[in-house]
Amino acid sequence: MALLSFLFPPKAKTATAAKERLQIIIARERTGRAGPDFLPALHRELIEVISKYTKVSADNIKLSLDRQGNLEVLEVNVVLPDA
């Protein structure tokens, strides 16, 4: 039996294989481009959401993306108005 499973290994499920391929594609795309495209859109969305709950100026919301080794750190600073 062990010889048969060695000669004919079980096929990976297609969903798992597709997920792994997608992860590889995304990783290659991230390393290949100069900077993230999503920050301006994320900044606008944060302003919209925070504005629903409190008055805050767009200048008081700062976003930055830093790379630390193979990790990406998204930092969001919001200066809230005094009560």
C-alpha positions as CSV (number, residue, x, y, z in Angstrom):
1,M,0.0,0.0,0.0
2,A,2.8,2.4,0.9
3,L,4.4,1.7,-2.5
4,L,1.2,2.6,-4.3
5,S,0.7,5.8,-2.4
6,F,4.3,6.7,-3.2
7,L,3.9,6.0,-6.9
8,F,0.5,7.6,-7.1
9,P,0.3,10.4,-4.5
10,P,-3.2,11.7,-3.8
11,K,-4.1,14.8,-5.7
12,A,-4.5,18.0,-3.8
13,K,-7.9,19.4,-3.7
14,T,-8.5,22.1,-6.3
15,A,-9.6,24.7,-3.8
16,T,-6.4,24.3,-1.8
17,A,-4.3,24.4,-4.9
18,A,-6.1,27.6,-6.1
19,K,-5.6,29.2,-2.8
20,E,-1.9,28.5,-2.7
21,R,-1.5,29.8,-6.3
22,L,-3.4,33.0,-5.4
23,Q,-1.2,33.6,-2.4
24,I,1.9,33.2,-4.5
25,I,0.5,35.6,-7.1
26,I,-0.4,38.2,-4.5
27,A,3.0,37.9,-2.8
28,R,4.8,38.5,-6.1
29,E,2.5,41.4,-7.0
30,R,3.2,43.1,-3.6
31,T,6.9,42.8,-3.9
32,G,6.9,43.9,-7.6
33,R,5.2,47.3,-7.2
34,A,6.6,50.4,-5.7
35,G,3.9,51.2,-3.2
36,P,0.4,50.3,-2.1
37,D,-2.5,51.5,-4.2
38,F,-5.1,51.1,-1.5
39,L,-3.9,53.8,0.9
40,P,-5.8,56.8,-0.7
41,A,-9.0,54.8,-0.9
42,L,-8.6,53.6,2.7
43,H,-7.9,57.1,3.9
44,R,-11.2,58.4,2.3
45,E,-13.2,55.5,3.8
46,L,-11.7,56.1,7.2
47,I,-12.7,59.8,7.0
48,E,-16.2,58.8,6.0
49,V,-16.6,56.3,8.9
50,I,-15.1,58.5,11.6
51,S,-17.1,61.5,10.4
52,K,-20.3,59.5,11.2
53,Y,-19.4,59.5,14.9
54,T,-17.5,62.7,15.4
55,K,-16.4,65.8,13.7
56,V,-12.8,65.3,12.5
57,S,-10.8,67.1,9.8
58,A,-9.3,65.0,7.0
59,D,-5.9,66.6,8.0
60,N,-6.2,64.9,11.4
61,I,-6.2,61.4,10.0
62,K,-2.8,60.1,9.0
63,L,-2.0,56.8,7.4
64,S,1.4,55.2,6.9
65,L,2.6,51.8,5.7
66,D,6.0,50.6,6.9
67,R,7.7,47.4,6.0
68,Q,9.6,45.6,8.7
69,G,11.4,42.6,7.1
70,N,8.6,40.5,5.5
71,L,5.9,42.2,7.5
72,E,3.8,45.3,6.6
73,V,2.6,47.5,9.4
74,L,-0.3,49.9,8.7
75,E,-0.4,52.8,11.2
76,V,-3.4,55.0,11.6
77,N,-3.3,58.2,13.7
78,V,-6.5,60.1,14.4
79,V,-6.5,63.3,16.3
80,L,-9.9,63.7,17.9
81,P,-11.3,67.1,18.8
82,D,-11.6,68.1,22.4
83,A,-15.0,67.7,24.1
